[in-house]
C-alpha cells in the first residue's frame, strides 16, 4: 500500500493554527494556513500528512461535539476541503484523526441525554446508569475514558452508534476525499468494530489506510488482515532517544532485532509500523536529547529502520517543548516554517527513503554494534543498503565484512571504498548503497 513507502508529517491543527483552547464558537478560517506551508512540505519531501483532530470539539479536539463539522476555530467544511484539494494537487495524501472511543460532554447526543435523561433515545449510545451520579451532577453515572469524565465513552456495540460513525466516515471520503484514518487509542476500541471499519473503508476507497495508536504489547492483535493496516511503533519510541542519552545503542538495535530481525521469533517482521521521535503527546525530540549533535542521528535511525517515518511539525528545525510544561507547550503556532541544517538533513533522508526499496521493504540485520556505534543492513533481494551511525564524539574505525569494496554514500552522493574498514567521523551518519 501507498503508506509503506511514505514520509508522514503530523500537524496538530488547533495548535498549529493558533486557535483558542476553549471553543469560543467564533468562526475563523485558520486552517487555510496549511496551504501556505505546502511548499515547505514538498521541499521537506513529505508525501502524506496526518492531521490531529479537526472536527468540532469542546477544547483540545479529542472531546468531539460533531463528527460532521470542522471546528469553527479552524474554519468551515469548505475551507478544509480546499486544504485537502491543494495537498492532493501537490501529491500529498491526507489522514485524519478518528476519535471513536469517546466524545466530549458537548456531543449533541450526550446533551440530549443530559436534558431528557431516561427518555432520551440516545441513552444507549453510552455506558451509563441512572442509579448513580457523575462528577458533574448530571443525575446519572457514565463511563469516561480512563476515568476522565470530559471524555464520554461511546458504546461501540450499539448499532446506531456504529452506523453514525460509518456514515460520517463516508461523508469524509465523499466530500473531503481523505486517504485514511489514524485511530485514537485504538487499543481501547472494540475489535468487532475495528473489523467492521476495515471492511467498510476498504469498500469506500481502495488502499484506505487504518493506522492505530497503539502503545505496547503484541501489535499483531490489532494489525492484521482483518483490522488495522499499521500502528504507531511506541515500542521503539523511547529507545530512539534514550539510546543516545545513555550512550547505549544496544537498546534500540536489540529492540529492532526483536521486532524485525532475521530470527523466526521476530515479533513484527513484515509489518510496516509508523516510527517517530516525537508527537503532540510527548516531549519534543530537541528537548529530549542531552546532546544536540545527536538530532540528525536520531532522525537517520527513524527514517532507515523498518517502517515509515512521521515528522511532527516544528521538530524538523529543532523546535523545543516539554511535556511536563503542559500540552500547549508541545502544540505551538509558528508564523512560518524555518529551514536549517536539520531540515536539510531530513529532506535528504526523505528522498533516500522514498527512492530505495530496501529501506521500505528490506530485511533488518545488525552488522556492527557497540555502545556508541551501530551499523545495520537493509536488504530486499534487489538492493542492499548499510546504515552507519557514530554517536560518539570521537573518530571510530569499523571493521566488518561489507561483502564488496565499494558503495555509493547516499547522503553525500559520493563513492565509498571500504578497504580494510570504514572510518566514521564524530557524531556522524552514513547511508551506503552497496554495489553488486
Secondary structure, DSSP 8 states (H G I E B T S, - for coil): -GGGG--EEEE-HHHHTT--SS-------GGGHHHHTHHHHHHHT--EEEE---EEESSSSSSEEEEEEE-TTT--HHHHHHHHHHHHHTT-EEEEEE--SEEETT-HHHHHHHHHGGG-TTGGGB-EETTS--TT--SSEE-EETTEEEEEEB-TT-HHHHHHHHHHHHHIIIII---EEEETTGGGS-HHHHHHHHHHHHHHSTT-EEEE---SS-GGGTBSSSSBSEEB-HHHHHHHHHHHHTT-THHHHHHHHHHHSSSTT-SSTT---EEES--TTS--HHHH-S-GGGHHHHHHHHHHSSSEEEEETTGGGT----GGG-GGGGS---SS----HHHHHHHHHHHHHHH-HHHHH-EEEEEEE-SSEEEEEEE-SS-EEEEEEE-SSS-EEE----SSSEEEETTTTEEEE-TT-EEE-TTEEEEEEE--
